[in-house]
Amino acid sequence: MSITVRYFASLRDTLGRDTDQLELAAGVDTVRAVWTQLQGDTPPPASTLVARNLEYAKWDDPVSDGDEIAFFPPVSGG
Amino acid sequence: MPAHLTTATIDPWSHLAAISQSLPAGSFGANAIFVGTMRDHNLGDSVTSLYLECYPAMAQRYLDELINHAQKRWRLHEALIIHRTGTIQPGEIIVLLATWSAHREAAFEACRSMLEDLKQNAPFWKRETLADGTHRWEVTH
């Protein structure tokens, strides 16, 4: 399964990139597992939010082939 | 029921007039408007410019759904959200949010509710440039 992972704002700055294209490893089937496959033992910064296919998601939500997963800090628009 | 993201400066009155004139004359009795502008200071520091980042596709979807839900909840005749992105200067408009309804209660409540929801949830982020040239991401509303 292949997915796209996007990072925004301060999290993108911290990680040094805005996108990853990822072939999911065996057993990687949740948003949390995607983070772990990409970042290893480095936990996400506190309060990091996640979205799946342009909607807010939970860390334990499943991922599917072709998904776009996004990680980002709390928002500050308006 | 439009929502727009734009890198251009926002002229609120032209947008408001266009929508008001598109509605049948006399069909609405209230038009509530919120205009959010960039301050030149924050947390005790002078801020010389602001970079407004967003997750474009998600932000567009979020604002569209915000308007759709508000239209049903408050029976709005029309609603408008225009949110700036990119680099802006102090005094420029960050967001224009407006509602049109039969009575003022619905217009005010919908306008305030949509604004607070936007600020809490819509995927935008502000990076400030301070007077000494350093940058920082805004972490509070």
Backbone of each chain as ProteinMPNN parsed JSONL, in Angstrom:
{"seq_chain_A": "MSITVRYFASLRDTLGRDTDQLELAAGVDTVRAVWTQLQGDTPPPASTLVARNLEYAKWDDPVSDGDEIAFFPPVSGG", "coords_chain_A": {"N_chain_A": [[0.836, -1.193, 0.0], [0.462, 2.217, -0.771], [0.916, 5.48, 0.426], [0.44, 9.047, 0.897], [2.137, 11.371, 2.876], [1.851, 14.335, 4.656], [3.274, 17.332, 6.004], [2.96, 20.229, 8.068], [3.616, 23.707, 8.769], [5.188, 24.479, 11.866], [5.895, 21.871, 12.413], [6.68, 20.83, 9.958], [8.962, 22.395, 9.607], [10.523, 21.418, 11.7], [10.913, 18.743, 10.936], [12.073, 19.052, 8.488], [11.097, 18.632, 5.925], [8.267, 18.544, 3.65], [6.668, 16.562, 2.653], [6.134, 13.041, 2.447], [6.359, 10.134, 0.489], [5.066, 6.997, 0.878], [5.575, 3.551, 1.182], [3.685, 1.311, 2.819], [4.812, -0.555, 5.562], [4.651, -4.022, 6.506], [1.919, -4.707, 8.574], [1.525, -2.092, 9.302], [-1.054, -0.189, 9.888], [-2.481, 1.885, 10.989], [-2.89, 5.415, 11.731], [-1.118, 6.18, 13.749], [0.798, 4.159, 13.537], [1.844, 4.74, 11.056], [3.195, 7.143, 11.592], [5.168, 6.113, 13.296], [6.532, 4.345, 11.599], [7.73, 6.184, 9.921], [9.111, 7.983, 11.591], [10.337, 6.568, 13.539], [11.43, 6.002, 16.835], [10.978, 8.538, 17.677], [8.746, 10.57, 19.243], [5.664, 12.245, 18.275], [5.515, 15.846, 18.433], [4.024, 17.342, 21.34], [0.497, 17.747, 21.287], [0.248, 17.473, 18.547], [-1.72, 17.338, 15.623], [-3.82, 15.288, 13.509], [-4.793, 14.456, 10.164], [-6.839, 12.693, 7.87], [-7.237, 12.13, 4.573], [-8.146, 14.782, 4.209], [-9.819, 15.275, 6.359], [-10.231, 15.722, 9.873], [-8.647, 13.325, 11.971], [-8.171, 10.447, 14.131], [-5.454, 9.135, 16.111], [-5.531, 6.404, 16.164], [-6.999, 5.7, 13.998], [-7.734, 3.815, 11.017], [-5.594, 3.279, 8.12], [-5.615, 3.442, 4.545], [-4.878, 2.191, 1.248], [-3.625, 4.657, -0.905], [-4.33, 6.788, 0.669], [-4.178, 10.177, 1.971], [-2.332, 11.35, 4.482], [-2.002, 13.718, 7.057], [0.093, 15.552, 9.241], [0.16, 17.982, 11.766], [0.704, 21.047, 13.684], [-1.262, 22.56, 16.409], [-3.845, 24.76, 15.23], [-3.961, 28.188, 13.971], [-5.569, 30.127, 12.716], [-7.588, 32.821, 11.274]], "CA_chain_A": [[0.0, 0.0, 0.0], [1.214, 3.47, -0.872], [0.188, 6.653, 0.899], [1.156, 10.323, 0.939], [2.139, 11.973, 4.205], [2.193, 15.753, 4.56], [3.575, 18.021, 7.263], [2.744, 21.665, 7.921], [4.005, 24.733, 9.753], [6.386, 24.228, 12.67], [6.276, 20.454, 12.325], [7.461, 20.708, 8.72], [10.282, 22.975, 9.861], [11.257, 20.51, 12.575], [11.271, 17.518, 10.213], [12.903, 19.418, 7.347], [10.462, 18.263, 4.652], [6.818, 18.739, 3.718], [5.929, 15.411, 2.125], [6.741, 11.723, 2.275], [5.604, 9.084, -0.19], [5.401, 5.881, 1.744], [5.05, 2.19, 1.041], [3.451, 0.884, 4.192], [5.415, -1.817, 5.973], [3.681, -5.023, 6.975], [1.362, -4.442, 9.899], [1.288, -0.659, 9.518], [-2.448, -0.026, 9.465], [-3.116, 3.019, 11.661], [-2.172, 6.685, 11.62], [0.008, 6.138, 14.688], [1.83, 3.272, 12.992], [2.495, 5.478, 9.961], [4.182, 8.037, 12.212], [6.277, 5.32, 13.821], [7.34, 3.844, 10.474], [8.509, 7.289, 9.352], [9.915, 8.741, 12.551], [10.974, 5.682, 14.506], [11.071, 6.158, 18.238], [10.749, 9.954, 17.992], [7.3, 10.804, 19.343], [5.231, 13.533, 17.709], [5.423, 16.922, 19.422], [2.75, 17.389, 22.056], [-0.63, 18.433, 20.638], [0.207, 17.288, 17.098], [-3.022, 16.926, 15.095], [-3.716, 14.453, 12.31], [-5.925, 14.435, 9.239], [-6.825, 11.617, 6.883], [-8.034, 12.511, 3.402], [-8.667, 16.146, 4.383], [-10.709, 15.366, 7.521], [-9.55, 15.393, 11.127], [-8.651, 11.893, 12.276], [-7.566, 10.051, 15.402], [-4.197, 8.413, 15.912], [-5.79, 4.974, 15.984], [-7.803, 5.456, 12.804], [-7.05, 2.985, 10.011], [-5.148, 3.89, 6.868], [-5.88, 2.615, 3.379], [-4.079, 2.489, 0.062], [-3.954, 5.915, -1.562], [-4.677, 7.843, 1.628], [-3.298, 11.307, 2.276], [-2.287, 11.589, 5.918], [-1.295, 14.964, 7.378], [0.433, 15.841, 10.633], [0.408, 19.416, 11.902], [0.509, 21.581, 15.04], [-2.54, 23.265, 16.588], [-4.03, 25.778, 14.196], [-3.996, 29.571, 14.468], [-6.093, 30.987, 11.66], [-8.579, 33.84, 11.609]], "C_chain_A": [[0.871, 1.242, 0.0], [0.342, 4.627, -0.389], [1.077, 7.886, 0.79], [1.028, 10.899, 2.35], [2.609, 13.416, 4.075], [2.392, 16.342, 5.955], [3.42, 19.519, 7.033], [3.353, 22.451, 9.075], [5.242, 24.3, 10.547], [6.829, 22.777, 12.612], [7.085, 20.187, 11.055], [8.874, 21.256, 8.929], [11.137, 22.022, 10.697], [11.766, 19.291, 11.806], [12.117, 17.808, 8.977], [12.35, 18.989, 6.005], [8.951, 18.405, 4.794], [6.015, 17.529, 3.278], [6.781, 14.154, 2.199], [5.791, 10.872, 1.439], [6.029, 7.781, 0.463], [4.756, 4.588, 1.284], [4.902, 1.639, 2.448], [4.096, -0.474, 4.459], [4.317, -2.764, 6.459], [3.211, -4.649, 8.381], [1.117, -2.976, 10.19], [-0.11, -0.33, 8.987], [-3.196, 1.069, 10.216], [-2.277, 4.285, 11.446], [-0.944, 6.67, 12.531], [1.156, 5.275, 14.145], [2.56, 3.92, 11.817], [3.561, 6.415, 10.531], [5.409, 7.236, 12.665], [7.148, 4.773, 12.691], [8.257, 4.945, 9.939], [9.509, 7.878, 10.335], [10.59, 7.855, 13.606], [10.495, 5.943, 15.918], [10.807, 7.612, 18.626], [9.251, 10.22, 18.069], [6.919, 12.114, 18.671], [5.25, 14.603, 18.799], [4.051, 16.92, 20.083], [1.728, 18.195, 21.253], [-0.634, 18.312, 19.12], [-1.155, 16.733, 16.679], [-2.816, 16.106, 13.833], [-4.974, 14.597, 11.466], [-5.729, 13.267, 8.284], [-7.78, 12.017, 5.761], [-8.847, 13.781, 3.665], [-9.684, 16.291, 5.506], [-9.896, 15.048, 8.77], [-9.708, 13.91, 11.445], [-8.047, 11.674, 13.651], [-6.34, 9.192, 15.117], [-4.418, 6.928, 15.668], [-6.67, 4.673, 14.784], [-7.018, 4.624, 11.783], [-6.571, 3.817, 8.817], [-5.369, 2.893, 5.73], [-5.004, 3.07, 2.221], [-4.56, 3.789, -0.581], [-4.302, 7.049, -0.621], [-3.675, 8.995, 1.596], [-3.421, 11.58, 3.77], [-1.507, 12.884, 6.15], [-1.083, 15.068, 8.884], [0.717, 17.339, 10.735], [0.159, 19.882, 13.33], [-0.874, 22.212, 15.17], [-2.629, 24.48, 15.672], [-4.138, 27.166, 14.817], [-4.495, 30.526, 13.391], [-7.033, 32.056, 12.19], [-7.971, 35.095, 12.17]], "O_chain_A": [[1.89, 1.305, 0.688], [-0.828, 4.732, -0.758], [2.292, 7.788, 0.616], [-0.055, 10.907, 2.936], [3.639, 13.688, 3.458], [1.776, 15.917, 6.933], [3.709, 20.023, 5.948], [3.568, 21.943, 10.175], [6.219, 23.816, 9.975], [8.018, 22.487, 12.747], [8.049, 19.421, 11.07], [9.855, 20.658, 8.486], [12.326, 21.844, 10.431], [12.903, 18.857, 11.996], [12.802, 16.919, 8.471], [13.09, 18.985, 5.021], [8.416, 18.389, 5.902], [4.807, 17.472, 3.504], [8.0, 14.205, 2.032], [4.578, 10.884, 1.65], [7.222, 7.499, 0.584], [3.553, 4.531, 1.029], [5.884, 1.515, 3.181], [3.943, -1.414, 3.68], [3.205, -2.343, 6.776], [4.014, -4.318, 9.255], [0.553, -2.646, 11.233], [-0.311, -0.21, 7.778], [-4.416, 1.174, 10.097], [-1.117, 4.222, 11.036], [0.139, 7.098, 12.13], [2.328, 5.624, 14.28], [3.749, 3.678, 11.608], [4.682, 6.478, 10.026], [6.546, 7.647, 12.437], [8.372, 4.743, 12.815], [9.398, 4.69, 9.555], [10.626, 8.232, 9.955], [11.326, 8.348, 14.461], [9.297, 6.087, 16.164], [10.453, 7.894, 19.771], [8.555, 10.108, 17.06], [7.761, 12.999, 18.514], [5.024, 14.293, 19.969], [3.05, 16.548, 19.471], [2.066, 19.197, 20.622], [-1.432, 18.976, 18.457], [-1.676, 15.797, 17.286], [-1.783, 16.208, 13.171], [-6.068, 14.828, 11.981], [-4.604, 12.905, 7.938], [-8.975, 12.214, 5.983], [-10.045, 13.851, 3.39], [-10.348, 17.323, 5.602], [-8.989, 14.217, 8.738], [-10.764, 13.319, 11.218], [-7.486, 12.588, 14.256], [-6.201, 8.606, 14.043], [-3.591, 6.269, 15.038], [-7.049, 3.522, 14.566], [-5.794, 4.719, 11.7], [-7.08, 4.906, 8.551], [-5.317, 1.678, 5.922], [-4.467, 4.177, 2.217], [-5.759, 3.99, -0.774], [-4.547, 8.169, -1.071], [-2.506, 8.825, 1.249], [-4.476, 11.987, 4.257], [-0.477, 13.117, 5.517], [-1.954, 14.721, 9.682], [1.424, 17.901, 9.899], [-0.516, 19.199, 14.1], [-1.579, 22.382, 14.176], [-1.629, 25.136, 15.38], [-4.373, 27.311, 16.016], [-3.922, 31.595, 13.178], [-7.246, 32.177, 13.396], [-8.693, 36.038, 12.496]]}, "seq_chain_B": "MPAHLTTATIDPWSHLAAISQSLPAGSFGANAIFVGTMRDHNLGDSVTSLYLECYPAMAQRYLDELINHAQKRWRLHEALIIHRTGTIQPGEIIVLLATWSAHREAAFEACRSMLEDLKQNAPFWKRETLADGTHRWEVTH", "coords_chain_B": {"N_chain_B": [[-23.102, 30.382, -1.312], [-20.268, 31.043, -0.552], [-16.805, 30.189, 0.04], [-13.55, 31.333, 0.209], [-10.035, 31.13, -0.452], [-7.309, 33.311, -0.545], [-4.469, 34.973, -1.971], [-4.411, 37.596, -2.415], [-4.892, 41.067, -1.483], [-7.718, 41.873, 0.57], [-10.712, 43.39, -0.232], [-13.193, 44.331, 1.628], [-15.695, 45.599, 1.285], [-16.435, 45.488, -1.4], [-16.878, 42.765, -1.804], [-18.97, 42.332, 0.014], [-20.958, 44.011, -0.971], [-21.432, 42.862, -3.462], [-22.587, 40.387, -2.836], [-24.817, 41.186, -1.304], [-26.245, 42.567, -3.257], [-26.85, 40.524, -4.921], [-28.878, 39.175, -3.777], [-32.467, 38.95, -3.489], [-34.086, 42.093, -3.388], [-34.871, 43.365, -0.234], [-35.11, 40.874, 0.903], [-33.573, 40.044, 3.026], [-32.944, 40.919, 6.458], [-30.809, 41.414, 8.026], [-27.293, 41.754, 8.195], [-24.463, 40.498, 9.276], [-21.102, 41.181, 10.073], [-17.713, 40.265, 10.229], [-14.449, 41.401, 10.45], [-11.211, 40.5, 10.442], [-8.06, 41.728, 11.252], [-4.498, 42.193, 10.756], [-2.475, 42.682, 13.556], [0.149, 44.946, 14.65], [1.622, 44.037, 16.682], [2.326, 41.513, 19.125], [2.121, 39.489, 21.961], [3.704, 41.258, 23.37], [5.705, 41.967, 21.626], [6.948, 43.714, 18.724], [5.571, 43.164, 15.549], [6.429, 42.681, 12.267], [5.637, 41.506, 9.865], [3.527, 38.897, 8.593], [3.294, 35.468, 7.928], [0.912, 33.541, 6.446], [0.133, 30.347, 6.537], [-1.479, 27.514, 5.029], [-3.327, 24.417, 4.819], [-4.204, 23.741, 1.882], [-6.292, 22.229, 0.429], [-7.675, 20.956, 2.512], [-8.364, 23.13, 4.119], [-10.061, 24.571, 2.401], [-12.143, 22.706, 2.126], [-12.932, 22.548, 4.809], [-13.876, 25.145, 5.365], [-15.935, 25.346, 3.483], [-17.698, 23.382, 4.464], [-18.238, 24.457, 6.937], [-19.75, 26.707, 6.275], [-21.909, 25.462, 4.982], [-23.065, 23.973, 7.087], [-23.754, 26.056, 8.846], [-25.564, 27.469, 7.33], [-27.731, 25.741, 7.282], [-28.289, 25.425, 10.017], [-28.873, 28.026, 10.971], [-30.551, 28.996, 9.079], [-29.621, 30.719, 7.036], [-29.587, 33.309, 4.583], [-27.408, 33.802, 3.062], [-23.85, 33.305, 3.191], [-20.447, 34.182, 3.806], [-17.011, 33.54, 3.59], [-13.799, 34.721, 3.484], [-10.456, 34.044, 3.413], [-7.216, 35.07, 3.966], [-4.027, 34.07, 2.598], [-0.458, 33.435, 2.594], [2.112, 36.029, 2.589], [1.55, 38.803, 4.67], [0.958, 42.241, 5.657], [1.036, 44.467, 8.554], [-2.178, 45.676, 9.491], [-3.455, 44.778, 7.231], [-6.163, 42.749, 5.967], [-6.959, 39.678, 7.454], [-9.058, 37.834, 7.631], [-12.36, 37.755, 6.343], [-15.633, 37.534, 7.304], [-19.0, 36.933, 6.859], [-22.547, 37.137, 7.29], [-25.899, 36.716, 6.142], [-29.229, 37.191, 6.952], [-32.713, 36.777, 7.908], [-33.242, 37.952, 10.365], [-31.545, 39.69, 13.088], [-30.549, 38.092, 15.192], [-29.912, 35.495, 14.248], [-28.029, 36.177, 12.307], [-25.925, 37.408, 13.788], [-25.272, 35.354, 15.652], [-24.544, 33.192, 13.997], [-22.389, 34.286, 12.621], [-20.504, 34.776, 14.681], [-20.228, 32.173, 15.725], [-19.242, 30.685, 13.534], [-16.811, 32.004, 13.154], [-15.41, 31.446, 15.559], [-15.227, 28.674, 15.383], [-13.728, 28.418, 13.044], [-11.298, 29.57, 13.939], [-10.545, 27.744, 15.87], [-10.31, 25.326, 14.513], [-9.883, 25.3, 11.66], [-7.423, 24.559, 9.204], [-5.03, 26.553, 9.376], [-2.02, 28.437, 9.802], [0.048, 30.754, 11.575], [3.0, 32.49, 10.973], [5.118, 34.632, 12.511], [7.049, 37.515, 11.713], [9.397, 39.209, 13.485], [10.441, 42.462, 14.8], [13.2, 42.368, 15.038], [13.931, 40.727, 13.02], [13.752, 38.021, 13.412], [11.896, 34.899, 13.35], [8.772, 33.406, 14.351], [6.462, 30.807, 15.102], [3.038, 31.264, 15.622], [1.41, 30.27, 18.53], [-0.814, 30.546, 20.03], [-4.276, 31.557, 20.137]], "CA_chain_B": [[-22.47, 30.173, -0.005], [-18.876, 30.866, -0.958], [-15.617, 30.338, 0.882], [-12.41, 31.524, -0.684], [-8.683, 31.405, 0.021], [-6.72, 34.237, -1.512], [-3.2, 35.621, -1.639], [-4.562, 39.02, -2.737], [-5.513, 41.868, -0.428], [-9.173, 41.705, 0.593], [-11.534, 44.603, -0.152], [-14.433, 43.736, 2.159], [-16.952, 46.217, 0.847], [-16.824, 45.015, -2.735], [-17.45, 41.422, -1.653], [-20.247, 42.427, 0.712], [-21.931, 44.626, -1.877], [-21.766, 41.915, -4.53], [-23.534, 39.388, -2.334], [-26.084, 41.854, -0.95], [-26.97, 42.917, -4.479], [-27.283, 39.303, -5.609], [-30.074, 38.67, -3.097], [-33.653, 39.759, -3.82], [-34.222, 43.296, -2.553], [-35.797, 43.21, 0.882], [-35.238, 39.476, 1.338], [-32.874, 39.841, 4.301], [-33.042, 42.063, 7.345], [-29.598, 41.549, 8.833], [-26.018, 41.345, 7.603], [-23.427, 40.609, 10.301], [-19.791, 41.182, 9.407], [-16.493, 40.3, 11.036], [-13.219, 41.619, 9.689], [-10.025, 40.31, 11.275], [-6.888, 42.348, 10.627], [-3.217, 41.892, 11.383], [-1.89, 43.656, 14.478], [1.602, 45.133, 14.516], [2.244, 43.596, 17.929], [1.788, 40.283, 19.704], [2.882, 39.0, 23.111], [4.651, 42.277, 23.79], [6.736, 42.206, 20.602], [6.536, 44.294, 17.45], [5.508, 42.188, 14.455], [6.537, 43.468, 11.038], [4.854, 40.84, 8.823], [2.963, 37.615, 8.999], [3.099, 34.493, 6.85], [-0.253, 32.705, 6.715], [0.201, 29.065, 5.833], [-2.663, 26.671, 5.206], [-3.406, 23.127, 4.113], [-5.216, 24.337, 1.003], [-7.48, 21.421, 0.125], [-8.434, 20.724, 3.741], [-8.928, 24.41, 4.545], [-11.214, 24.855, 1.541], [-13.224, 21.795, 2.504], [-13.424, 22.895, 6.14], [-14.671, 26.379, 5.293], [-17.178, 25.025, 2.753], [-18.6, 22.655, 5.361], [-18.645, 25.41, 7.974], [-20.836, 27.509, 5.71], [-23.081, 24.604, 4.746], [-23.708, 23.666, 8.366], [-24.334, 27.285, 9.386], [-26.738, 27.815, 6.518], [-28.858, 24.901, 7.712], [-28.617, 25.645, 11.429], [-29.457, 29.346, 11.225], [-31.39, 29.363, 7.926], [-29.035, 31.935, 6.464], [-29.798, 33.564, 3.159], [-26.09, 33.725, 2.406], [-22.707, 33.446, 4.095], [-19.205, 34.416, 3.066], [-15.728, 33.526, 4.303], [-12.598, 34.895, 2.656], [-9.294, 33.972, 4.301], [-5.946, 35.383, 3.306], [-2.859, 33.213, 2.774], [0.77, 34.075, 2.135], [2.707, 37.073, 3.429], [0.726, 40.011, 4.803], [1.543, 43.333, 6.427], [0.128, 44.983, 9.581], [-3.314, 46.437, 8.997], [-4.172, 44.066, 6.166], [-7.225, 41.858, 6.439], [-6.682, 38.234, 7.489], [-10.284, 37.081, 7.344], [-13.658, 38.418, 6.236], [-16.7, 36.547, 7.505], [-20.262, 37.681, 6.865], [-23.777, 36.346, 7.202], [-27.128, 37.432, 5.781], [-30.391, 36.436, 7.418], [-33.929, 37.582, 8.053], [-33.201, 38.706, 11.621], [-30.184, 39.907, 13.579], [-30.053, 37.043, 16.084], [-29.277, 34.443, 13.454], [-26.834, 36.705, 11.627], [-24.859, 37.57, 14.781], [-24.869, 34.061, 16.219], [-23.853, 32.403, 12.976], [-21.103, 34.932, 12.328], [-19.6, 34.514, 15.809], [-19.975, 30.743, 15.841], [-18.357, 30.261, 12.44], [-15.475, 32.553, 13.38], [-14.736, 30.701, 16.62], [-14.931, 27.343, 14.846], [-12.596, 28.595, 12.123], [-10.061, 29.81, 14.682], [-10.191, 26.548, 16.624], [-10.193, 24.08, 13.745], [-9.49, 25.361, 10.245], [-5.963, 24.35, 9.162], [-4.192, 27.71, 9.045], [-0.982, 28.705, 10.807], [0.668, 32.078, 11.41], [4.411, 32.657, 11.341], [5.391, 36.051, 12.661], [8.394, 38.082, 11.602], [9.515, 40.258, 14.499], [11.215, 43.65, 14.407], [14.63, 42.052, 14.962], [14.153, 39.85, 11.878], [13.537, 36.607, 13.735], [10.565, 34.35, 13.043], [8.215, 32.435, 15.301], [5.106, 30.334, 14.81], [2.069, 31.628, 16.653], [0.884, 29.057, 19.139], [-2.067, 30.827, 20.727], [-5.262, 32.233, 19.297]], "C_chain_B": [[-20.968, 29.996, -0.194], [-17.882, 30.938, 0.197], [-14.425, 30.403, -0.061], [-11.115, 31.652, 0.112], [-8.052, 32.318, -1.012], [-5.373, 34.752, -1.026], [-3.266, 37.127, -1.892], [-5.148, 39.758, -1.535], [-7.043, 41.802, -0.569], [-9.84, 43.077, 0.725], [-12.911, 44.172, 0.335], [-15.69, 44.303, 1.532], [-17.37, 45.742, -0.527], [-17.456, 43.626, -2.654], [-18.835, 41.485, -1.014], [-21.326, 43.007, -0.205], [-22.371, 43.641, -2.953], [-22.789, 40.895, -4.048], [-24.87, 40.042, -1.986], [-26.916, 42.149, -2.2], [-27.44, 41.688, -5.244], [-28.552, 38.723, -4.984], [-31.271, 39.539, -3.463], [-33.792, 40.936, -2.859], [-35.253, 43.058, -1.461], [-35.891, 41.799, 1.432], [-34.528, 39.202, 2.652], [-32.957, 41.119, 5.128], [-31.799, 42.31, 8.158], [-28.396, 41.039, 8.056], [-24.959, 41.599, 8.666], [-22.071, 40.38, 9.656], [-18.684, 41.131, 10.444], [-15.3, 40.467, 10.099], [-12.05, 41.482, 10.658], [-8.803, 40.867, 10.569], [-5.625, 42.027, 11.413], [-2.772, 43.03, 12.29], [-0.394, 43.81, 14.194], [2.322, 44.739, 15.801], [1.573, 42.313, 18.4], [2.705, 39.845, 20.838], [3.993, 39.973, 23.512], [5.734, 42.601, 22.778], [6.132, 42.905, 19.387], [6.608, 43.23, 16.358], [5.477, 42.97, 13.146], [5.81, 42.834, 9.855], [4.44, 39.474, 9.336], [2.868, 36.725, 7.771], [1.972, 33.565, 7.257], [-0.161, 31.452, 5.859], [-1.127, 28.347, 5.999], [-2.445, 25.344, 4.503], [-4.531, 23.342, 3.11], [-6.473, 23.492, 0.799], [-8.326, 21.189, 1.374], [-9.085, 22.012, 4.233], [-10.161, 24.759, 3.707], [-12.397, 23.988, 1.928], [-13.813, 22.195, 3.855], [-14.315, 24.137, 6.091], [-15.987, 26.151, 4.538], [-18.179, 24.339, 3.679], [-19.104, 23.562, 6.488], [-19.827, 26.242, 7.485], [-22.086, 26.656, 5.5], [-23.82, 24.293, 6.045], [-24.403, 24.904, 8.938], [-25.595, 27.665, 8.623], [-27.956, 27.02, 6.974], [-29.278, 25.242, 9.147], [-29.345, 26.959, 11.646], [-30.335, 29.835, 10.072], [-30.901, 30.676, 7.296], [-29.434, 32.076, 4.999], [-28.49, 33.395, 2.393], [-25.026, 33.839, 3.494], [-21.441, 33.52, 3.263], [-18.016, 34.279, 4.016], [-14.626, 33.728, 3.261], [-11.411, 34.935, 3.61], [-8.034, 34.174, 3.476], [-4.919, 34.281, 3.552], [-1.636, 33.961, 2.246], [1.228, 35.173, 3.084], [1.822, 38.306, 3.463], [1.414, 41.006, 5.735], [0.55, 43.808, 7.497], [-0.971, 45.859, 8.97], [-4.081, 45.747, 7.892], [-5.148, 43.065, 6.77], [-6.78, 40.403, 6.347], [-7.923, 37.449, 7.079], [-11.479, 38.026, 7.284], [-14.72, 37.341, 6.363], [-18.009, 37.319, 7.623], [-21.44, 36.738, 6.695], [-24.953, 37.26, 6.859], [-28.308, 36.575, 6.228], [-31.578, 37.371, 7.57], [-33.837, 38.493, 9.265], [-31.797, 38.721, 12.2], [-29.656, 38.767, 14.443], [-29.298, 35.977, 15.302], [-27.989, 34.948, 12.804], [-25.669, 36.836, 12.599], [-24.354, 36.217, 15.283], [-24.085, 33.23, 15.21], [-22.475, 32.974, 12.695], [-20.1, 34.607, 13.432], [-19.233, 33.029, 15.901], [-19.019, 30.248, 14.754], [-16.939, 30.764, 12.667], [-14.726, 31.746, 14.444], [-14.364, 29.298, 16.151], [-13.724, 27.416, 13.91], [-11.283, 28.715, 12.903], [-9.599, 28.557, 15.44], [-9.766, 25.391, 15.729], [-9.688, 24.193, 12.31], [-7.961, 25.332, 10.146], [-5.196, 25.52, 8.535], [-3.174, 27.879, 10.167], [-0.337, 30.052, 10.494], [2.129, 32.027, 11.844], [4.738, 34.143, 11.337], [6.846, 36.369, 12.347], [8.463, 39.272, 12.55], [10.442, 41.371, 14.029], [12.702, 43.353, 14.29], [14.947, 41.05, 13.844], [13.968, 38.37, 12.167], [12.097, 36.205, 13.43], [10.089, 33.472, 14.195], [6.806, 32.065, 14.856], [4.194, 30.722, 15.961], [1.441, 30.363, 17.209], [-0.373, 29.305, 19.948], [-2.989, 31.588, 19.802], [-5.352, 33.705, 19.674]], "O_chain_B": [[-20.453, 28.893, -0.01], [-18.089, 31.644, 1.184], [-14.316, 29.622, -1.006], [-11.1, 32.211, 1.209], [-8.235, 32.125, -2.214], [-5.16, 34.942, 0.171], [-2.307, 37.851, -1.623], [-5.809, 39.162, -0.684], [-7.579, 41.693, -1.672], [-9.571, 43.824, 1.665], [-13.72, 43.693, -0.46], [-16.645, 43.57, 1.276], [-18.565, 45.606, -0.788], [-18.438, 43.339, -3.338], [-19.756, 40.788, -1.437], [-22.467, 42.543, -0.207], [-23.547, 43.593, -3.314], [-23.741, 40.575, -4.76], [-25.93, 39.519, -2.33], [-28.137, 41.996, -2.196], [-28.314, 41.781, -6.106], [-29.219, 37.882, -5.587], [-31.115, 40.732, -3.719], [-33.631, 40.777, -1.649], [-36.366, 42.607, -1.729], [-36.679, 41.55, 2.344], [-34.847, 38.225, 3.329], [-33.03, 42.229, 4.599], [-31.72, 43.289, 8.9], [-28.47, 40.031, 7.354], [-24.594, 42.743, 8.936], [-21.91, 39.504, 8.806], [-18.713, 41.87, 11.428], [-15.17, 39.765, 9.096], [-11.923, 42.272, 11.593], [-8.535, 40.521, 9.418], [-5.68, 41.641, 12.58], [-2.696, 44.185, 11.87], [0.239, 42.942, 13.593], [3.494, 45.067, 15.987], [0.403, 42.064, 18.108], [3.927, 39.833, 20.687], [5.074, 39.564, 23.935], [6.599, 43.433, 23.05], [4.96, 42.714, 19.064], [7.588, 42.491, 16.261], [4.608, 43.817, 12.939], [5.406, 43.543, 8.933], [4.926, 38.979, 10.353], [2.423, 37.158, 6.708], [2.053, 32.885, 8.28], [-0.347, 31.484, 4.643], [-1.824, 28.544, 6.995], [-1.518, 25.173, 3.711], [-5.699, 23.148, 3.448], [-7.589, 23.982, 0.975], [-9.554, 21.22, 1.305], [-10.22, 21.996, 4.709], [-11.182, 25.191, 4.243], [-13.521, 24.475, 2.045], [-15.031, 22.187, 4.037], [-15.381, 24.168, 6.705], [-17.024, 26.698, 4.911], [-19.364, 24.674, 3.679], [-20.247, 23.445, 6.931], [-20.793, 26.447, 8.22], [-23.195, 27.09, 5.811], [-25.048, 24.344, 6.096], [-25.516, 24.808, 9.455], [-26.572, 28.128, 9.21], [-29.066, 27.547, 7.045], [-30.468, 25.334, 9.45], [-30.313, 27.022, 12.403], [-30.808, 30.971, 10.094], [-31.677, 31.604, 7.063], [-29.595, 31.089, 4.281], [-28.46, 32.922, 1.257], [-25.267, 34.392, 4.567], [-21.376, 32.986, 2.156], [-18.021, 34.837, 5.113], [-14.541, 32.988, 2.28], [-11.368, 35.768, 4.515], [-7.824, 33.539, 2.442], [-4.941, 33.632, 4.598], [-1.753, 34.971, 1.552], [0.791, 35.241, 4.233], [1.392, 38.8, 2.421], [2.321, 40.658, 6.491], [-0.651, 43.577, 7.363], [-0.729, 46.661, 8.068], [-5.236, 46.087, 7.633], [-4.991, 42.604, 7.9], [-6.291, 39.951, 5.311], [-7.846, 36.516, 6.279], [-11.589, 38.967, 8.07], [-14.711, 36.356, 5.625], [-18.106, 38.261, 8.41], [-21.345, 35.694, 6.05], [-24.983, 38.428, 7.246], [-28.377, 35.385, 5.922], [-31.469, 38.584, 7.388], [-34.278, 39.641, 9.23], [-30.961, 37.884, 11.858], [-28.456, 38.494, 14.438], [-28.18, 35.605, 15.658], [-26.986, 34.236, 12.757], [-24.551, 36.427, 12.286], [-23.148, 35.974, 15.329], [-23.066, 32.631, 15.555], [-21.505, 32.229, 12.547], [-18.971, 34.207, 13.147], [-18.075, 32.678, 16.125], [-18.097, 29.482, 15.033], [-15.974, 30.047, 12.406], [-13.558, 31.403, 14.262], [-13.294, 28.794, 16.491], [-12.819, 26.584, 13.977], [-10.292, 28.059, 12.582], [-8.401, 28.344, 15.624], [-8.95, 24.563, 16.135], [-9.108, 23.236, 11.799], [-7.28, 26.006, 10.918], [-4.783, 25.491, 7.375], [-3.422, 27.519, 11.317], [-0.191, 30.442, 9.336], [2.448, 31.576, 12.944], [4.649, 34.817, 10.311], [7.752, 35.6, 12.669], [7.688, 40.221, 12.433], [11.129, 41.25, 13.014], [13.402, 44.014, 13.522], [16.079, 40.58, 13.728], [14.022, 37.55, 11.25], [11.212, 37.046, 13.275], [10.89, 32.876, 14.915], [6.066, 32.884, 14.313], [4.533, 30.534, 17.129], [0.996, 29.493, 16.46], [-0.944, 28.364, 20.5], [-2.557, 32.185, 18.816], [-6.131, 34.449, 19.077]]}, "name": "protein", "num_of_chains": 2, "seq": "MSITVRYFASLRDTLGRDTDQLELAAGVDTVRAVWTQLQGDTPPPASTLVARNLEYAKWDDPVSDGDEIAFFPPVSGGMPAHLTTATIDPWSHLAAISQSLPAGSFGANAIFVGTMRDHNLGDSVTSLYLECYPAMAQRYLDELINHAQKRWRLHEALIIHRTGTIQPGEIIVLLATWSAHREAAFEACRSMLEDLKQNAPFWKRETLADGTHRWEVTH"}
